[in-house]
Amino acid sequence: MKQVEIEKDECIGCETCVELCPEIFAFNDDENKAYVIMPEGGDEDCINEAMAACPAECITNKDK
């Protein structure tokens, strides 16, 4: 089983992942950072697209 994570220190707050996969990622306006709302993942293609599109390269989808 995989687990999606965002390295918050690396996140630049672009919201690309939130736009691509709103069922997996959300945005914290107070911190100006994205976060994972569904760590167990979901649509692998969507997660892979968000990982590829992330300019900070701070999203991982690792085996748990």
C-alpha positions as CSV (number, residue, x, y, z in Angstrom):
1,M,0.0,0.0,0.0
2,K,1.3,3.5,-0.9
3,Q,1.0,6.7,1.1
4,V,1.0,10.2,-0.4
5,E,3.0,12.9,1.4
6,I,3.9,16.5,0.9
7,E,7.2,17.8,2.3
8,K,5.7,21.0,3.8
9,D,9.0,22.8,4.1
10,E,9.5,22.4,0.4
11,C,6.0,23.4,-0.7
12,I,5.9,26.8,-2.4
13,G,2.1,27.1,-2.3
14,C,1.4,27.0,-6.0
15,E,-1.8,24.9,-5.5
16,T,-1.1,22.8,-8.7
17,C,-1.7,19.5,-6.8
18,V,-4.9,20.9,-5.4
19,E,-6.1,21.9,-8.9
20,L,-5.2,18.5,-10.4
21,C,-6.4,16.2,-7.5
22,P,-8.8,18.0,-5.2
23,E,-9.9,14.7,-3.7
24,I,-6.4,14.0,-2.5
25,F,-4.9,17.5,-1.8
26,A,-6.2,20.6,-0.1
27,F,-4.7,24.1,0.6
28,N,-4.1,25.7,4.0
29,D,-4.5,29.4,3.5
30,D,-3.0,30.2,6.9
31,E,0.2,28.4,6.1
32,N,0.1,29.0,2.3
33,K,0.9,25.3,1.8
34,A,-0.8,22.3,0.3
35,Y,-1.5,19.2,2.4
36,V,-2.8,15.7,1.9
37,I,-6.4,15.0,2.8
38,M,-6.3,11.4,1.6
39,P,-2.9,9.9,2.5
40,E,-3.9,6.4,1.4
41,G,-4.0,7.8,-2.1
42,G,-6.6,7.4,-4.8
43,D,-6.3,7.8,-8.6
44,E,-2.6,6.8,-9.3
45,D,-2.6,8.6,-12.6
46,C,-3.8,11.8,-10.9
47,I,-1.2,11.5,-8.1
48,N,1.6,10.9,-10.7
49,E,0.4,13.9,-12.7
50,A,0.5,16.1,-9.6
51,M,4.0,14.8,-8.7
52,A,5.2,15.6,-12.2
53,A,3.6,19.0,-12.3
54,C,4.9,20.1,-8.8
55,P,7.5,22.8,-9.4
56,A,9.0,22.1,-5.9
57,E,9.0,18.3,-6.4
58,C,7.8,17.9,-2.8
59,I,5.1,15.2,-3.4
60,T,6.0,11.6,-2.8
61,N,3.9,8.4,-3.1
62,K,5.8,5.7,-1.3
63,D,5.2,2.2,-0.2
64,K,4.1,2.3,3.4
